[in-house]
Amino acid sequence: MRYINRLALAIALAATSNHSLALEAKGVPRGGLGIPALTGAHAFEVKIRNDTGAVATDVTVTLSSANVLLPQIYELDVTDGGDDKVDDNNNGELGDESEHDTYDANPTATCRTILTTSIVPKGGAVTIKVTTFHDKPFPAGTIATIRFSKKNKAGKHRDLCAFGGLWQFGPLALDVPIGTHLANFMIQNQLPQPMNVFHVITPIDLPMTAVTLEPPHDFVQVSVSDHIAEFRIPPSQSVFPGQCVELDLEFLNQAVTLKESILVVPGPADTNSVVPYGAGCPGTDGFVPVLGGGGNATAGGTMTLWIDEALGGSPALIVGGLQSTLVPLPNGCDLLTTLDLPPLMLPLLPGGPGDGGIAIPFMLPGTTPAGLQLHLQAFVGEPSLPGGYAATNGVTLNIE
C-alpha cells in the first residue's frame, strides 16, 4: 500500500509540474522508440537505455501524432550525461555560434542534442528533458520518437535507424523513423555468397542528397537518380555471409514527415575476374582516379567497369589492349596497357575534385574465348594540370 501511495504521489506531481517522469530506463533500439507524452503537459523527462548495439554520441527526439508533426521542441537536454549542445540547424554537427546551449534557435518538431564531453556506451543510460516552444501543451495522442545517434567518418551525426538482413528472395525494406534527416542503417549479408554490389532505392517523396558507406568498406557509388544509388565494394573487401555493412543516408528534406521505408536490393556478386594493377597519377587536389569492375566474366556474361575519385564533369578516355605495359608519359603518369582496342570516351558525373565517376555495364560477346586477358586504363581530363589529364590504375579482365 505504501508503494501504491508513492506511485500515486509521483503521478500527481508529474501532472502538476507539466512533466512526465520515468520510473526506470526505457530501452531504445535501432530505429528508435515511441513514448507517449502526457496530454496537456508541455515537457517531459525520461531515462533511456542505449540498446542499439553501438556507442552513441547524441539523442534525437521527434514529436508527432498519427504521423503529423506536432509542437516545436525548444529545449532538449541530457541532464545526467555530461555536457551537451543542441544542433540548431539539424545539419549533424556543431558549427554555428548559436549552438552553445540546450535550446534550439530554430524550433521544429525534431531536435538533436550532441554530447560534447561524453558518450552513451552500449547498454548505458541517460536522462533527457524535452520542453516545447512557448510551453505549448501536448495534444492527445502525442508520441515522442526517441533515437540514439552517432558520429560518422565525416564527423556528421546520424540517427541509428533500422537493422536488417539482405538475402536472395526479394529486397530488404528498412524503416526510416518520422523526423529523420540524417540516417545510419546496418545491413547484414544473409546471402550464401559474398556481397559486393547492392542498390538503395528511396520513395519518390524522399530524395537522397548523400549516400556513403562507413569504414572499413571502400566503395564506388553511382547515383542513378535522387532515388537510386548503386554501391560496388572491391572484391578484396567483400561483405561475407554474416558480416555487416553500415549505410549512411542524408535526405533532401530537413525531416521525414511520414514514416517511410527504403529498399536495399542485392546485385550480382563480383569475382576476381577484374584485377587491378599499377598505379594512377593524381588529379586536382591530389585525388587519384580509380578504375575497377566486376561481374560475370564468361562468354555472353554481363560485366561493369567503373571510374571513381575523378574530377567531376570531366571526360574520361578508356583505352585497352592485350598486354600490360609501363610506359612513362611526359606529365609523370604511366601508360599501363598496349593500345590494341578502340578507345571509349565518356562523360563523368558532375561535381568537384573526387566527385567524378561513372558505371559502364556491358555484355561480353558470346564468342569471347575463355582464357583471354584484356588490360584497360582510363585517362581523365584535367585542364589545370600539366598535360591536361590524370590517369587511373590499370585492370586486367580475366575471361573464364
C-alpha positions as CSV (number, residue, x, y, z in Angstrom):
1,M,0.0,0.0,0.0
2,R,2.9,2.4,0.8
3,Y,4.3,1.7,-2.7
4,I,1.0,2.5,-4.4
5,N,0.7,5.7,-2.4
6,R,4.2,6.8,-3.5
7,L,3.3,6.0,-7.2
8,A,0.1,8.0,-7.0
9,L,2.0,10.9,-5.5
10,A,4.6,10.8,-8.3
11,I,1.9,10.8,-10.9
12,A,0.2,13.7,-9.3
13,L,3.4,15.7,-9.0
14,A,4.1,15.0,-12.7
15,A,0.8,16.3,-13.8
16,T,1.1,19.4,-11.5
17,S,4.6,20.3,-12.9
18,N,3.7,19.5,-16.5
19,H,6.4,16.8,-16.6
20,S,6.0,13.0,-17.1
21,L,8.6,11.2,-15.0
22,A,10.1,7.8,-15.9
23,L,10.5,5.3,-13.1
24,E,13.0,3.1,-15.0
25,A,15.2,3.3,-18.1
26,K,13.4,2.5,-21.4
27,G,15.4,0.6,-23.9
28,V,15.8,2.4,-27.2
29,P,16.9,0.0,-30.1
30,R,18.0,0.9,-33.6
31,G,15.1,2.7,-35.3
32,G,14.0,4.4,-32.1
33,L,11.3,4.1,-29.5
34,G,7.9,5.8,-29.4
35,I,7.0,7.1,-25.9
36,P,3.5,8.6,-25.2
37,A,3.7,12.2,-23.8
38,L,1.3,13.3,-21.1
39,T,-1.7,15.1,-22.6
40,G,-1.7,18.8,-21.6
41,A,1.9,18.8,-20.4
42,H,4.5,21.0,-22.1
43,A,7.6,19.0,-21.0
44,F,8.7,15.5,-20.0
45,E,11.7,13.8,-18.6
46,V,12.6,10.2,-19.3
47,K,15.5,7.9,-18.7
48,I,16.6,5.9,-21.8
49,R,18.9,3.0,-22.3
50,N,21.1,2.5,-25.4
51,D,20.0,-0.8,-26.9
52,T,21.3,0.0,-30.4
53,G,24.4,-2.2,-30.2
54,A,26.6,0.9,-31.0
55,V,28.2,3.6,-29.0
56,A,26.0,6.7,-29.2
57,T,27.1,10.3,-29.1
58,D,23.8,12.1,-29.2
59,V,20.0,11.8,-28.9
60,T,17.3,12.9,-31.4
61,V,13.6,13.4,-30.5
62,T,10.6,14.0,-32.8
63,L,7.0,14.9,-31.5
64,S,4.1,13.6,-33.7
65,S,0.6,12.2,-33.6
66,A,-0.9,10.0,-36.2
67,N,2.1,10.8,-38.5
68,V,1.5,14.5,-38.1
69,L,4.4,16.6,-36.7
70,L,3.4,18.4,-33.6
71,P,4.6,21.1,-31.2
72,Q,8.1,22.5,-31.7
73,I,10.9,21.4,-29.4
74,Y,12.6,24.3,-27.7
75,E,14.8,22.5,-25.2
76,L,16.4,19.1,-25.4
77,D,18.8,18.4,-22.5
78,V,20.7,15.3,-21.3
79,T,20.5,16.0,-17.6
80,D,22.9,13.4,-16.4
81,G,25.3,12.5,-19.3
82,G,27.8,15.4,-19.3
83,D,27.8,18.5,-21.4
84,D,25.5,18.5,-24.5
85,K,24.6,21.1,-27.1
86,V,21.6,21.3,-29.5
87,D,22.2,21.0,-33.2
88,D,20.2,24.2,-34.1
89,N,20.1,23.7,-37.9
90,N,19.9,19.9,-37.9
91,N,22.9,19.5,-40.1
92,G,24.5,16.8,-37.9
93,E,27.3,19.0,-36.5
94,L,28.0,21.8,-34.1
95,G,29.5,24.7,-36.0
96,D,27.3,27.8,-35.5
97,E,28.0,30.2,-32.7
98,S,24.4,29.8,-31.5
99,E,24.9,26.1,-30.9
100,H,26.3,26.5,-27.4
101,D,23.3,25.6,-25.2
102,T,20.5,23.1,-24.9
103,Y,17.9,25.4,-26.6
104,D,17.0,25.2,-30.3
105,A,17.3,28.6,-32.1
106,N,15.1,27.2,-35.0
107,P,12.5,25.1,-33.2
108,T,10.8,22.3,-35.1
109,A,9.1,19.0,-34.2
110,T,12.6,17.3,-34.4
111,C,15.6,18.2,-32.2
112,R,19.0,16.7,-31.8
113,T,21.4,17.2,-28.9
114,I,25.0,16.2,-29.2
115,L,27.2,15.1,-26.3
116,T,30.4,17.1,-26.3
117,T,32.3,15.6,-23.3
118,S,31.0,12.0,-23.1
119,I,29.3,9.1,-24.9
120,V,26.5,6.7,-24.2
121,P,28.0,3.2,-24.2
122,K,26.2,0.1,-25.4
123,G,23.7,-0.6,-22.6
124,G,24.3,2.7,-21.0
125,A,21.5,5.0,-19.9
126,V,20.9,8.8,-19.8
127,T,18.0,11.0,-18.8
128,I,16.7,13.5,-21.3
129,K,14.4,16.5,-20.7
130,V,12.2,17.9,-23.5
131,T,10.3,21.2,-23.4
132,T,8.1,22.7,-26.1
133,F,8.3,26.2,-27.6
134,H,6.3,28.7,-25.6
135,D,5.2,25.9,-23.3
136,K,2.7,24.7,-25.9
137,P,0.9,21.7,-24.4
138,F,1.0,18.2,-25.9
139,P,-2.3,17.3,-27.6
140,A,-3.9,13.9,-27.0
141,G,-2.0,11.1,-28.7
142,T,1.4,12.8,-28.8
143,I,4.2,10.4,-29.3
144,A,7.9,11.3,-28.7
145,T,10.0,9.2,-31.1
146,I,13.5,8.9,-29.5
147,R,16.6,7.8,-31.4
148,F,20.2,7.4,-30.3
149,S,22.7,8.8,-32.8
150,K,26.4,8.6,-33.5
151,K,29.1,10.5,-35.4
152,N,30.2,9.0,-38.8
153,K,33.6,9.1,-40.5
154,A,32.8,12.6,-41.9
155,G,32.1,14.0,-38.5
156,K,28.3,14.2,-39.0
157,H,25.9,12.7,-36.5
158,R,23.4,10.2,-37.9
159,D,20.3,8.7,-36.2
160,L,20.8,4.9,-35.6
161,C,18.0,3.5,-37.8
162,A,16.9,0.0,-38.7
163,F,19.0,-3.2,-38.8
164,G,18.1,-5.8,-41.4
165,G,19.4,-8.9,-43.3
166,L,19.8,-8.9,-47.0
167,W,19.0,-12.2,-48.7
168,Q,18.2,-13.5,-52.2
169,F,14.4,-13.7,-52.0
170,G,13.4,-10.1,-52.5
171,P,14.5,-6.6,-51.4
172,L,15.2,-5.6,-47.8
173,A,12.9,-2.9,-46.5
174,L,14.3,-0.6,-43.8
175,D,12.1,1.8,-41.9
176,V,13.0,5.5,-41.7
177,P,11.6,6.9,-38.4
178,I,9.5,10.1,-38.7
179,G,11.5,13.2,-38.2
180,T,14.8,11.7,-39.5
181,H,17.1,13.7,-41.8
182,L,20.5,12.0,-41.3
183,A,20.2,8.2,-41.0
184,N,22.6,5.3,-40.4
185,F,21.4,1.7,-41.3
186,M,23.0,-1.6,-40.5
187,I,22.8,-4.3,-43.3
188,Q,23.8,-7.9,-42.7
189,N,24.7,-10.1,-45.6
190,Q,22.5,-13.2,-45.3
191,L,23.2,-14.3,-48.9
192,P,25.0,-17.6,-49.4
193,Q,27.9,-15.8,-51.2
194,P,30.0,-12.6,-50.6
195,M,28.2,-9.3,-51.3
196,N,29.9,-6.7,-53.5
197,V,27.1,-4.9,-55.2
198,F,23.8,-3.6,-54.0
199,H,21.3,-0.8,-54.7
200,V,19.5,1.6,-52.4
201,I,16.1,2.8,-53.5
202,T,14.1,5.6,-51.7
203,P,10.4,6.6,-52.2
204,I,9.7,9.4,-54.8
205,D,8.9,11.8,-52.0
206,L,12.1,11.0,-50.1
207,P,15.1,12.0,-52.4
208,M,18.7,11.5,-51.2
209,T,21.4,14.1,-51.3
210,A,24.3,12.0,-50.0
211,V,24.9,8.3,-49.5
212,T,28.1,6.7,-48.1
213,L,29.4,3.5,-46.5
214,E,31.2,3.5,-43.2
215,P,34.7,2.0,-42.9
216,P,36.2,-0.5,-43.3
217,H,34.4,-0.7,-46.7
218,D,35.7,1.3,-49.6
219,F,33.3,1.5,-52.5
220,V,32.2,3.1,-55.7
221,Q,28.8,4.8,-55.5
222,V,27.0,5.5,-58.7
223,S,23.9,7.7,-58.3
224,V,21.4,6.8,-61.0
225,S,18.9,9.4,-59.7
226,D,17.9,11.1,-56.5
227,H,16.1,7.9,-55.5
228,I,18.5,5.1,-56.6
229,A,22.2,4.6,-55.7
230,E,24.5,1.7,-56.6
231,F,27.3,0.6,-54.4
232,R,30.2,-1.6,-55.6
233,I,32.7,-2.9,-53.0
234,P,36.1,-4.1,-54.1
235,P,36.4,-7.9,-54.0
236,S,39.2,-7.7,-51.6
237,Q,36.8,-6.1,-49.1
238,S,33.8,-8.3,-49.8
239,V,31.0,-8.4,-47.2
240,F,31.0,-12.2,-46.5
241,P,27.9,-14.1,-45.2
242,G,27.1,-13.0,-41.7
243,Q,29.1,-9.8,-41.9
244,C,27.5,-6.3,-41.8
245,V,28.0,-3.0,-43.6
246,E,26.9,0.4,-42.4
247,L,25.0,2.7,-44.7
248,D,24.7,6.5,-44.2
249,L,21.9,8.4,-45.9
250,E,21.2,12.1,-46.0
251,F,17.7,13.1,-47.2
252,L,16.9,16.3,-49.1
253,N,14.1,17.3,-46.7
254,Q,15.1,18.5,-43.2
255,A,13.0,15.8,-41.7
256,V,11.0,12.9,-42.9
257,T,7.3,13.9,-42.3
258,L,5.9,10.4,-42.6
259,K,7.3,7.0,-41.6
260,E,8.9,5.7,-44.8
261,S,10.9,2.8,-45.9
262,I,14.0,2.4,-48.1
263,L,14.7,-0.7,-50.2
264,V,18.1,-2.4,-50.4
265,V,18.4,-4.8,-53.4
266,P,21.4,-7.1,-53.9
267,G,23.3,-7.1,-57.2
268,P,25.4,-9.7,-58.9
269,A,28.5,-10.9,-57.0
270,D,31.9,-9.8,-58.2
271,T,34.7,-12.3,-58.5
272,N,38.4,-12.0,-59.3
273,S,37.5,-11.5,-62.9
274,V,38.8,-7.9,-62.7
275,V,42.2,-7.5,-61.1
276,P,43.7,-4.0,-60.6
277,Y,47.4,-3.4,-61.2
278,G,49.8,-0.5,-61.4
279,A,49.2,3.0,-60.0
280,G,47.3,6.0,-61.2
281,C,48.5,9.6,-61.1
282,P,46.7,12.4,-59.2
283,G,44.4,15.0,-60.5
284,T,43.1,18.2,-58.8
285,D,43.5,18.4,-55.0
286,G,45.5,15.1,-55.1
287,F,42.6,12.8,-55.9
288,V,43.8,9.8,-57.8
289,P,41.1,8.4,-60.1
290,V,40.3,4.7,-59.7
291,L,39.3,2.2,-62.3
292,G,37.6,-1.0,-61.2
293,G,35.0,-3.6,-62.3
294,G,33.3,-6.9,-61.8
295,G,30.6,-9.2,-62.9
296,N,30.3,-12.5,-64.9
297,A,33.4,-12.8,-67.0
298,T,32.3,-15.5,-69.3
299,A,31.2,-15.5,-72.9
300,G,27.8,-13.7,-73.1
301,G,28.1,-12.6,-69.4
302,T,27.3,-9.1,-68.2
303,M,30.1,-7.0,-66.6
304,T,30.5,-3.5,-65.3
305,L,33.5,-1.2,-65.3
306,W,33.5,1.9,-63.1
307,I,35.6,5.0,-62.6
308,D,35.6,6.9,-59.3
309,E,37.6,9.6,-57.4
310,A,37.9,11.7,-60.6
311,L,37.3,15.4,-61.3
312,G,33.5,15.8,-61.6
313,G,32.1,16.7,-65.0
314,S,35.4,15.8,-66.9
315,P,35.6,13.5,-69.9
316,A,37.2,10.1,-69.4
317,L,39.0,8.1,-72.1
318,I,39.2,4.3,-71.6
319,V,42.0,2.6,-73.5
320,G,42.9,-1.1,-73.7
321,G,45.0,-3.8,-75.2
322,L,46.1,-7.4,-75.0
323,Q,49.2,-6.8,-72.9
324,S,50.1,-4.7,-69.8
325,T,52.9,-2.1,-70.1
326,L,54.7,0.5,-68.1
327,V,55.5,3.4,-70.4
328,P,56.3,6.8,-68.7
329,L,54.4,9.8,-70.1
330,P,55.6,13.4,-70.3
331,N,53.5,14.6,-67.4
332,G,54.7,11.9,-65.0
333,C,51.8,9.4,-65.5
334,D,52.3,5.9,-66.8
335,L,50.6,4.1,-69.7
336,L,49.8,0.7,-68.3
337,T,48.4,-1.1,-71.4
338,T,49.0,-1.5,-75.1
339,L,46.6,0.3,-77.4
340,D,45.1,-2.6,-79.3
341,L,41.4,-1.9,-78.6
342,P,39.3,1.1,-79.9
343,P,39.3,3.9,-77.2
344,L,36.0,4.9,-75.5
345,M,35.2,8.5,-74.4
346,L,32.6,9.0,-71.7
347,P,31.4,12.0,-69.5
348,L,31.7,11.6,-65.7
349,L,29.2,12.6,-63.2
350,P,29.3,16.4,-62.3
351,G,30.9,17.8,-59.2
352,G,34.2,18.9,-57.8
353,P,37.6,17.1,-57.3
354,G,37.0,13.4,-56.4
355,D,33.3,13.6,-57.2
356,G,33.5,12.3,-60.8
357,G,32.5,8.8,-61.6
358,I,30.6,6.5,-63.9
359,A,29.5,2.9,-64.2
360,I,29.7,1.2,-67.6
361,P,27.7,-2.0,-67.9
362,F,28.5,-4.2,-71.0
363,M,28.0,-7.7,-72.3
364,L,30.8,-9.9,-73.4
365,P,30.3,-11.4,-76.9
366,G,29.1,-15.0,-77.0
367,T,32.3,-15.8,-78.9
368,T,34.7,-14.5,-76.3
369,P,37.3,-17.2,-75.8
370,A,38.0,-18.5,-72.2
371,G,41.4,-17.6,-71.0
372,L,41.6,-14.2,-72.8
373,Q,43.1,-11.3,-70.8
374,L,42.2,-7.7,-71.6
375,H,44.1,-4.8,-70.0
376,L,42.4,-1.4,-69.5
377,Q,43.2,2.0,-68.2
378,A,41.3,5.4,-68.1
379,F,42.6,8.9,-68.5
380,V,40.6,11.8,-67.0
381,G,40.6,15.4,-68.4
382,E,42.3,17.8,-66.1
383,P,42.6,21.2,-67.8
384,S,44.6,22.8,-65.0
385,L,47.3,20.1,-64.8
386,P,50.4,19.6,-66.9
387,G,49.5,17.5,-69.9
388,G,45.8,18.1,-69.2
389,Y,45.0,14.7,-67.7
390,A,45.2,12.4,-64.8
391,A,45.3,8.6,-65.0
392,T,43.8,5.6,-63.2
393,N,45.4,2.3,-62.3
394,G,45.1,-0.5,-64.8
395,V,42.8,-3.5,-64.6
396,T,43.0,-7.0,-66.1
397,L,39.8,-8.7,-67.3
398,N,40.3,-12.4,-66.9
399,I,37.8,-14.2,-69.2
400,E,36.8,-17.5,-67.8
